[in-house]
Amino acid sequence: MDILQSLSNLYPEASKTSLRKMISQGRVRIGHEIIKKNGPLSPKQKLKILPKRRFRQNLTIYYEDEHIVVVDKVEGLLSVATDKKTEPSLHEYLKREFAKVWPVQRLDKATSGVMVFALTHQAKEALKMQFMTHDIYREYFGVVEGELLGSGTWQSKLLDDKNFVVRVHEDGQTAITHYKSLKTTKATTKVKFILETGKKNQIRVQAAEAGHPIVGDKKYGESEFSIGRLALHAHKLGFKHPITQKKLFFISPKPFR
């Protein structure tokens, strides 16, 4: 068996092109030796796969094949460029690396965490359908103001007004967020949020409406606390691979505690 075949066994959903790229980028190691080209592999030799390369702004790739790429978005970076196109975006960075790339979800500029992008039209349509039918697992970690006790569900109708501010309104679209308190003090609460729907600013608006705005949220809450950023992070993402239907699950480390 050679190195390429061994990698193919480890990553059956990845194309040979992606695996060769993994080797040429120096991400494959045998013992203490970095391998830069394909070659024979003895049964006693074990491959070690080094972390995926990083883009600008310290953007990390968690997974990549010919159909999708899963990355970590840093706080303060747009997911997708706005009509004004005055700021850089994660989508733009990815377009410099891949021939074609489509966004299928968005995170707020102030929110960090794991995201998936499609690299083929077929993958794009399949992922969009999973988001539409709420078959994608999206878990966020956040810190809210005050004592938010226990667990529960927020359900409301949200409307994006002409000033680009989302608010609760009877003419809006239904938004559902499940929450669970993780650790409470008199001042703040660490919370796990699970999205059933994925509307713009959903967690931020519903948390503020419940009287517990996200710490650092200047748009929807007048917070007296600060950690230097919005205390909201897309922590976990789970979905079926749009082509192979294999279940994939990714975890982005919490950037704050």
Buried (B, 14 or more C-beta within 10 A) or exposed (E): EEBBEBBBEEBEBBBEEBBBBBBEEEBBBBEEEBBEEBEEBEEEEEBEEEEBBEBEEEBBBBBBBBBBBBBBBBBEBBBBBEEEEEEEBBBBBBBEEEEEBBBBBBBBBBBBBBBBBBBBEEBBEBBBEBBEEEEBEBBBBBBBBBEBEEEEEBEBBBBBEEEEEBBBEEEBBEBBBBBEBBEBEEEBBBBBBBBBBBBBBBBBBBBBBBEBBBBBBEBBBEBEBEBEBBBBBBBBBBBBBBBEEEEBEBEBEEBBE
